[in-house]
Amino acid sequence: MPHSFPSNYEEARQSFLKAANSVSAEMDVCLHSEKGFQGEDMAIDVAWLGARDASKVLVAISATHGVEGLYGSGCQTAWLQEFKQGSLPADTAVMVIHALNPYGFSWLRRVNEDNMDINRNHVNFEAEPPVNEGYEDIHACLLPDEWTPASQLKLQQQIMAYLEQKGVRAGTRAVTGGQYRHADGIFYGGTQLCWSNRQLNQLAQKYLQHAKLIAVLDHHTGLGPSGHAELICRHPVDSESLALARKWWGADVTSPASGESASEVIGGNVRMAFVHLCPQATVVSIAMEVGTQAQTQVMLALFADNWLYQKGEPHSSQGLAIRQQVRDAFFVDTPEWREKAMTRGLAVWQDTLTGLNTTAV
């Protein structure tokens, strides 16, 4: 059957719940305390298929970066729509975590209700959080008083000058690597574990303590060539987990630690948290990262979004225009992009189940 991507969070949630209920999935709901952009309820919804004590589990996550849930939710729902009862390999289960960051999904933001990037937030806050000195150099210029063509041009010029001074790699790391000092800044990791990650920890404790082998698929967009799916694997270079990732998914697997990836090495990563949350299991985690627009356009959309929620009015005409700009930066609404993203996404799901089935525990 032809599959489609949702146009907004509420549509995504209803489609997901319908698909999950149609295959008699066991359901769980973590209701958010706030309302969405249109006043709707927001929640992390979980669907479980297979035996609760299965030793092999596929965990599929959408909307770690909220707006990217347009892609991730579409893949999750499409897989559920294709699922046939009794088709899972023996001793294998699937846990589908829909909208880990429901606020960001509903409001079409990458961050959560606290302006946190929850994919920089899963760190040990009992210790001193990482210090990003490079970000300290540029924070002041990233949040102008007004968002006008002139202020945007000045910001772009300042960023380009910084990249020329530090080098593209070091400059990009400073901007995107995560920072823990400026709550009004970008890629902010917070000062404590956020609501979404507290829910994730509880879900891992509730569902995954029997598992011996866990594959984590975290759906992302906004990095790399448009339509191409890079499979970013943050496990150590010589680890069993990285070796299994390359065996299961092939040439599209890249390692930031080896310098192969379009992504920088970052801390506080959500999918890598499963390594610590499930110490009894071998965990193999990847981000399915589908490219959209040029990186300069994606970053400008993030700067605009941050300005809007610090100094602008989200429901104003300017706010709605920036909301559309952010949507466009993380979801390319063309038939070609949608088909390519969906086809590759479902293929990765299938490869993952095959990899789990053929790996001894």
C-alpha positions in Angstrom: 0.0 0.0 0.0 1.2 3.6 -0.6 2.5 5.3 2.6 2.4 8.9 3.5 4.0 11.3 5.9 2.0 13.3 8.4 1.5 17.0 8.0 1.5 17.8 11.7 1.9 16.3 15.1 -1.8 15.7 15.8 -2.3 13.9 12.5 0.9 11.9 13.2 -0.3 10.8 16.6 -3.7 9.7 15.5 -2.3 7.8 12.5 0.2 6.1 14.7 -2.3 5.1 17.4 -4.7 3.7 14.7 -1.9 1.6 13.1 -0.7 0.3 16.4 -4.2 -0.6 17.6 -4.9 -2.3 14.3 -2.1 -4.8 15.0 -3.1 -5.3 18.7 0.1 -3.7 20.0 0.5 -3.3 23.7 0.2 0.5 24.3 1.7 2.9 26.9 1.2 6.6 27.1 3.4 9.3 28.8 1.2 12.4 28.8 2.9 15.7 28.6 1.7 18.4 31.0 1.5 21.2 28.4 -0.7 21.6 25.3 0.5 21.6 21.7 0.6 24.4 19.1 -3.1 23.9 18.3 -4.1 23.3 21.9 -4.0 19.5 21.5 -2.8 16.9 24.0 0.8 15.9 23.7 2.4 12.5 24.7 5.1 10.0 24.2 3.1 7.0 22.9 4.7 3.5 23.0 3.7 0.4 21.0 5.1 -3.0 21.9 4.8 -6.1 19.7 6.1 -9.5 20.6 6.8 -11.3 23.9 7.6 -9.0 26.8 10.5 -11.2 27.8 12.0 -11.4 24.3 15.8 -11.4 24.4 16.1 -9.4 21.2 14.4 -6.0 20.8 14.2 -3.4 18.1 13.6 0.0 19.6 12.5 2.6 17.1 12.4 6.3 18.2 10.9 9.3 16.4 11.0 13.1 17.2 14.0 13.1 19.4 14.4 16.4 17.6 10.7 17.3 17.5 10.2 18.6 13.9 12.1 15.6 12.6 9.2 13.5 13.7 7.4 14.3 10.4 9.9 11.8 8.9 10.3 9.4 11.9 6.6 9.1 12.6 5.9 8.4 9.0 8.3 5.5 9.0 7.0 4.1 12.3 3.4 4.2 11.1 4.2 2.8 7.7 6.0 -0.2 9.3 3.0 -0.9 11.6 0.7 -0.7 8.7 2.7 -3.4 6.9 3.2 -5.5 10.0 1.6 -9.0 9.9 0.6 -10.8 13.1 3.0 -13.6 13.8 5.7 -12.4 11.4 8.3 -11.5 14.1 11.2 -13.9 14.4 11.2 -16.1 17.5 12.3 -14.4 20.7 12.2 -10.9 19.1 10.1 -7.9 20.0 9.6 -4.4 18.6 9.2 -1.3 20.8 8.1 1.8 18.9 8.6 5.1 20.8 6.5 7.7 19.1 7.3 11.4 19.6 10.0 11.3 22.3 9.9 15.1 22.2 6.2 15.8 21.6 6.5 19.5 22.3 9.1 20.0 19.6 7.0 17.9 17.2 3.8 19.9 17.8 5.5 23.3 17.7 7.8 22.3 14.8 10.9 23.0 16.8 14.0 20.9 17.2 14.2 21.6 20.9 11.8 20.8 23.8 9.7 23.0 26.0 12.8 24.2 27.9 14.7 25.1 24.8 16.8 22.0 25.3 18.2 19.8 22.6 17.3 16.5 24.3 20.0 14.8 22.2 22.6 16.7 24.2 20.8 16.3 27.5 21.5 12.6 28.5 24.6 13.4 30.4 25.6 12.8 34.1 24.6 16.0 35.7 26.0 14.9 39.1 29.4 15.6 37.4 30.4 18.9 35.8 28.7 19.1 32.4 31.0 19.4 29.4 32.4 22.9 28.6 32.2 24.1 25.0 34.6 27.1 24.9 34.1 27.6 21.2 30.4 28.3 21.7 31.3 30.9 24.3 33.0 32.8 21.5 29.9 33.1 19.3 26.9 32.9 21.6 26.4 36.7 21.7 26.2 37.1 18.0 23.6 34.2 17.5 20.7 36.1 19.2 20.3 39.6 17.7 17.7 42.0 19.0 15.7 41.9 15.8 15.2 39.3 13.1 15.5 41.3 9.8 17.3 40.7 6.5 20.1 43.0 7.8 20.5 41.2 11.1 20.5 37.8 9.3 23.2 38.9 6.9 25.3 40.2 9.8 24.9 36.9 11.6 25.9 34.9 8.6 28.9 37.0 8.0 30.0 36.6 11.7 29.6 32.8 11.4 31.6 32.7 8.2 34.3 34.7 9.8 34.4 32.4 12.8 34.6 29.3 10.5 37.5 30.9 8.6 39.3 31.7 11.8 38.8 28.3 13.5 38.4 26.0 10.5 35.1 24.5 9.4 35.4 21.4 11.5 36.3 23.1 14.8 33.8 25.9 14.1 31.0 23.5 13.4 31.8 21.6 16.5 31.6 24.8 18.5 28.1 25.6 17.1 26.6 22.1 17.1 28.5 20.1 19.7 26.2 21.1 22.6 26.6 23.7 25.4 25.3 23.8 29.0 25.6 27.4 30.0 23.2 29.4 27.9 19.5 28.5 28.2 18.7 31.1 25.5 21.2 29.6 23.1 21.2 26.8 20.5 22.1 23.1 21.1 21.5 23.8 24.8 21.9 20.6 26.9 20.3 21.8 30.0 21.3 21.6 33.7 19.2 18.5 34.6 17.7 15.5 32.8 14.6 16.8 30.9 11.1 15.3 31.0 11.5 13.3 27.8 14.7 11.6 29.0 13.2 10.9 32.4 10.4 9.1 30.6 12.9 7.3 28.4 14.8 6.0 31.4 11.6 4.7 33.0 10.5 3.0 29.7 13.9 1.3 29.4 13.5 0.1 33.0 10.0 -1.1 32.4 10.4 -2.9 29.1 14.0 -3.7 28.4 15.6 -5.4 31.4 15.1 -8.9 29.9 16.7 -8.0 26.6 20.2 -9.4 25.7 20.5 -7.7 22.3 18.9 -4.3 21.5 18.9 -2.4 18.2 18.0 1.3 18.5 16.9 3.2 15.4 16.6 6.9 16.0 15.0 8.8 13.1 16.6 12.1 12.1 16.7 14.6 9.3 18.6 17.8 8.4 22.2 16.6 7.8 23.8 15.5 4.6 22.9 15.4 0.9 19.1 15.8 0.3 17.4 12.4 0.4 20.4 10.4 1.3 20.2 8.3 4.5 23.4 8.2 6.5 23.4 5.7 9.3 25.4 7.4 12.1 26.9 5.0 14.7 28.5 6.5 17.8 29.8 3.3 19.3 33.6 3.1 20.0 35.7 2.4 16.9 36.8 -1.1 17.9 33.6 -2.2 19.6 31.4 -5.2 18.9 28.5 -2.9 18.5 30.1 -0.9 15.6 31.1 -4.2 14.0 27.5 -5.5 14.2 26.2 -2.2 12.8 28.5 -2.5 9.7 27.4 -6.1 9.3 23.7 -5.4 9.6 23.4 -2.2 7.6 26.5 -2.1 5.3 28.2 0.8 3.7 25.9 3.6 4.8 27.1 3.2 8.4 29.5 6.0 9.4 31.4 6.5 12.6 31.9 10.1 13.9 34.7 8.9 16.2 36.5 7.8 13.0 35.9 11.1 11.3 33.6 9.4 8.7 30.4 11.1 9.5 28.8 14.5 8.6 28.0 14.7 12.3 30.4 15.9 15.0 31.2 13.8 18.1 28.6 14.9 20.7 27.7 14.1 24.3 24.4 13.5 25.9 23.1 11.3 23.0 19.7 9.7 23.5 20.2 6.5 21.6 23.6 5.9 23.2 21.9 6.2 26.7 20.6 2.6 26.2 24.2 1.3 26.7 24.0 2.5 30.3 20.3 2.0 30.8 20.5 -1.7 29.7 24.0 -2.9 30.9 22.9 -6.5 30.6 22.5 -6.2 26.8 24.6 -5.6 23.8 23.2 -2.4 22.3 23.6 -1.4 18.6 22.4 2.1 18.0 22.2 4.2 14.9 20.7 7.5 13.8 19.0 7.3 10.4 19.9 10.8 9.2 18.2 11.9 6.0 19.5 15.0 4.3 17.2 17.9 3.4 18.6 21.4 2.6 22.1 22.8 2.5 23.6 23.1 5.9 23.7 26.9 5.8 19.9 26.9 5.3 19.3 24.4 8.1 21.4 26.4 10.5 19.8 29.7 9.6 16.4 28.1 10.3 17.6 27.0 13.7 18.9 30.5 14.4 15.6 32.0 13.4 13.6 29.6 15.5 15.8 30.3 18.6 15.3 34.1 18.1 11.5 33.6 17.7 11.1 31.9 21.0 13.5 34.2 22.9 12.5 37.6 21.5 9.6 37.1 19.0 6.0 36.0 18.9 5.4 32.5 17.7 1.8 33.0 16.5 2.6 36.3 14.6 2.9 36.3 10.8 6.7 36.4 11.2 6.4 33.5 13.7 4.4 31.4 11.3 6.9 32.2 8.5 9.8 31.0 10.6 7.8 27.9 11.6 7.4 27.1 7.9 11.1 27.8 7.4 12.0 25.3 10.1 9.6 22.7 8.7 11.2 23.1 5.2 14.7 22.7 6.7 13.9 19.3 8.2 11.3 17.9 5.8 11.4 18.2 2.0 7.9 18.1 0.8 8.4 16.6 -2.6 7.3 13.2 -4.0 10.9 12.3 -4.8 12.2 13.0 -1.3 9.3 11.4 0.4 9.5 8.2 -1.6 13.3 7.9 -1.2 13.1 8.6 2.5 10.3 6.1 3.1 11.8 3.3 1.0 15.2 3.5 2.6 13.6 3.9 6.1 11.6 0.7 5.8 14.5 -1.1 4.3 16.6 -0.3 7.4 13.9 -1.6 9.7 13.9 -4.9 7.7 17.7 -5.1 7.8 17.6 -4.6 11.5 15.1 -7.4 12.1 17.2 -9.7 9.9 20.4 -8.6 11.8 18.8 -9.4 15.2 17.5 -12.7 13.9 20.9 -13.8 12.6 23.0 -12.7 15.7 23.4 -15.1 18.6 22.9 -14.0 22.1 
